[in-house]
Amino acid sequence: MGIYLVVTIQSGLVVMWDQKTSFFISLSPQFQGEVCGLCGNYDGNSKNDFTTRSQETVTDVLEFGNSWKVSSSCSNAQLLSDPCASNRYRAAWSQKQCSIITSATFHSCHAKVDPGPYYDSCVRDSCACDTGGDCECFCTAVAAYAKACSTAGACISWRTPKLCPIFCDYYNSPGGCEWHYKPCGADCMKTCRNPSGNCTKLITHMEGKHVFSMLVKGLVTLLTSHFIKQYFR
């Protein structure tokens, strides 16, 4: 769907991956209070999300994270220094680029989703990505805020040919124009793998490449023909 690979693991559990650096997990309310781990326990109380494997609530993120290691042979995660402090030449660039999150571009979303945490994450990630893929880290961070905005009901068209572009024209056949970019595309589509066109409500509107279906084309042609006949008879 769009730029995402969407997998329904079981009823009420969906994972979404952009095949790059974004990964989302969506759970239905039936799992509230029935899960645990790095994503919290989904009980509606964010204050106890840092619960270790031994069911102890802690405040230290490293203690929490390391308690959920899959294997005891894995080394413990270490506290990383502020990437912007260690890469000062990247700090100014990251702050300037990430300011789009707090700019007028996302104005209609600011009241729905607090841009502060997303801006801070964007700056940190953009500073850290200094060995290749730097723009990808920045684009992923902004796309995460745009997705949160879309979920909250604010569709933001923020990509441009010069800013994190998605070139859908590449997928169009010669002389054709079926694939188009949509910032908030359809939340469910009929595909070869989903011929019924039925999707779980956990799947929100996905940005990316969307095809103008032959069914819609046929309907437009039919209505146009009907209108001409009615109008000129």
C-alpha positions in Angstrom: 0.0 0.0 0.0 1.6 3.2 -1.2 5.3 3.0 -0.1 4.5 0.5 2.7 4.6 -3.2 2.9 1.6 -4.1 5.1 1.4 -7.5 6.7 -1.5 -8.8 8.8 0.0 -11.3 11.2 -3.3 -12.2 12.7 -6.6 -10.6 13.4 -5.9 -7.4 15.3 -2.1 -7.4 14.7 -0.6 -5.5 11.7 2.9 -4.5 10.9 3.8 -1.8 8.3 7.3 -1.3 6.8 8.5 1.2 4.2 11.2 -1.3 3.3 13.8 1.2 4.5 13.9 2.8 8.0 10.3 3.0 9.2 8.5 0.2 11.0 5.1 0.4 12.7 3.1 -2.0 14.8 -0.7 -1.6 15.2 -2.8 -3.5 17.7 -6.5 -3.7 18.1 -8.1 -2.8 21.6 -8.5 -6.5 22.3 -4.8 -6.7 23.2 -4.9 -3.9 25.7 -3.0 -5.0 28.8 -2.2 -8.3 27.2 1.3 -7.5 25.7 4.7 -6.5 27.0 8.1 -5.6 25.7 9.9 -2.7 24.2 6.7 -1.2 22.9 5.1 -1.1 26.3 2.1 -3.0 27.7 -0.7 -1.1 25.9 -2.8 -0.4 29.0 -3.3 3.3 28.3 -0.8 4.4 31.0 2.5 5.5 29.4 4.1 5.9 32.9 4.6 2.2 33.3 5.8 1.3 29.8 9.4 0.9 31.0 8.5 -2.5 32.6 11.4 -5.0 32.5 11.2 -8.7 31.7 11.0 -9.3 35.4 7.9 -7.1 35.6 9.8 -4.3 37.4 9.0 -0.7 36.5 12.2 1.3 36.0 13.1 4.8 34.8 16.4 4.0 33.1 16.0 3.3 29.4 19.1 1.1 29.2 18.0 -1.0 32.1 14.6 -1.4 30.5 15.9 -2.1 27.0 18.7 -4.5 28.0 16.2 -6.6 30.1 14.4 -7.6 26.9 17.5 -9.0 25.1 16.6 -12.1 23.1 19.8 -13.8 24.2 21.9 -13.3 27.3 25.0 -13.7 25.1 24.1 -10.4 23.4 26.1 -7.4 24.7 24.3 -4.7 26.6 23.3 -1.5 24.8 25.4 1.5 25.7 24.3 5.1 26.2 25.1 7.1 23.0 26.3 10.6 23.2 24.4 13.4 21.6 25.1 13.0 17.9 24.7 16.7 17.2 27.3 17.6 19.9 29.8 15.2 18.4 28.9 16.2 14.8 28.6 19.9 15.1 29.0 20.5 11.4 25.7 18.5 11.0 23.8 20.3 13.8 23.0 23.5 11.8 22.0 21.5 8.7 19.7 19.2 10.7 18.0 22.0 12.6 17.3 23.9 9.3 16.0 20.8 7.5 13.9 19.6 10.4 12.3 23.0 10.9 9.8 22.0 8.3 8.0 20.1 11.0 7.4 23.3 13.0 6.8 25.5 10.0 3.6 26.6 8.3 3.7 23.5 6.1 2.4 21.5 9.0 0.4 24.3 10.6 -3.0 22.5 10.3 -1.5 19.6 12.2 0.2 21.3 15.1 -2.9 21.5 17.2 -3.6 17.8 16.6 -0.2 16.4 17.1 2.6 18.0 19.1 5.5 18.7 16.7 8.1 19.1 19.5 9.1 15.4 20.0 9.1 14.8 16.3 11.3 17.8 15.7 13.8 16.7 18.4 13.9 13.2 17.0 14.4 14.5 13.5 17.4 16.7 14.5 19.0 13.8 16.5 18.5 11.3 13.7 19.7 13.7 11.0 22.8 14.5 13.0 23.6 10.8 13.6 23.3 9.8 9.9 26.6 11.2 8.6 28.1 8.2 6.9 25.6 7.8 4.1 21.8 7.8 3.9 21.7 11.2 5.6 18.8 12.5 3.7 16.9 9.2 4.2 17.1 9.6 8.0 15.8 13.1 7.7 13.0 12.1 5.3 12.0 9.2 7.5 11.7 11.5 10.5 9.5 14.0 8.7 7.4 11.2 7.2 6.8 9.8 10.7 5.2 13.2 11.7 3.2 13.4 8.5 1.8 9.9 9.2 0.9 10.9 12.7 -0.9 13.9 11.3 -2.8 11.8 8.8 -3.9 9.5 11.5 -5.1 12.5 13.5 -7.1 13.7 10.5 -4.7 16.3 9.0 -3.4 15.4 5.6 -0.2 17.2 4.8 1.3 17.4 1.3 4.9 18.2 2.2 7.1 16.3 -0.3 8.4 18.2 -3.3 10.7 17.3 -6.3 13.6 18.7 -4.2 12.5 17.5 -0.8 12.2 13.8 -0.2 10.6 13.1 -3.6 8.7 10.0 -4.5 8.8 9.5 -8.3 5.6 7.6 -9.2 6.0 8.4 -12.9 8.7 5.7 -13.0 6.0 3.0 -12.6 3.8 4.3 -15.5 3.9 2.5 -18.8 5.0 4.5 -21.8 2.3 7.0 -22.6 0.3 5.9 -19.6 -0.4 7.8 -16.4 -1.9 5.4 -13.9 0.5 5.8 -11.0 0.3 9.0 -8.9 1.7 10.1 -5.6 -0.9 10.8 -2.8 0.1 12.2 0.6 -2.8 10.4 2.2 -3.8 7.6 -0.2 -6.5 5.0 0.2 -6.5 3.1 3.4 -7.5 -0.1 1.6 -7.2 -1.2 -2.0 -8.1 -4.2 -4.2 -4.8 -5.8 -5.1 -3.7 -9.2 -6.5 -3.0 -10.3 -2.9 -6.2 -8.7 -1.5 -8.8 -9.2 -4.3 -11.7 -8.5 -1.9 -10.5 -5.1 -1.0 -11.3 -5.7 2.7 -8.7 -4.4 5.2 -8.6 -4.1 9.0 -9.4 -0.7 10.5 -5.9 -0.8 11.9 -4.5 0.2 8.5 -4.7 4.0 8.1 -4.3 6.0 5.0 -0.9 5.3 3.5 1.1 7.8 1.5 2.9 6.8 -1.7 2.2 5.4 -5.1 -1.4 4.7 -5.9 -3.0 3.5 -9.1 -6.0 5.1 -10.7 -7.9 1.9 -11.1 -9.5 0.7 -14.3 -12.8 0.4 -12.5 -12.8 4.1 -11.7 -11.7 4.9 -15.3 -14.6 2.9 -16.6 -17.1 4.5 -14.3 -15.9 8.0 -15.3 -16.2 7.1 -19.0 -19.7 5.6 -18.4 -20.9 8.7 -16.5 -19.4 11.1 -19.1 -21.1 9.2 -21.9 -24.4 9.2 -20.1 -24.1 13.0 -19.4 -23.4 13.8 -23.0 -26.4 11.7 -24.2 -28.7 13.3 -21.6 -27.5 16.8 -22.3 -27.5 16.8 -26.1 -30.5 14.6 -26.8 
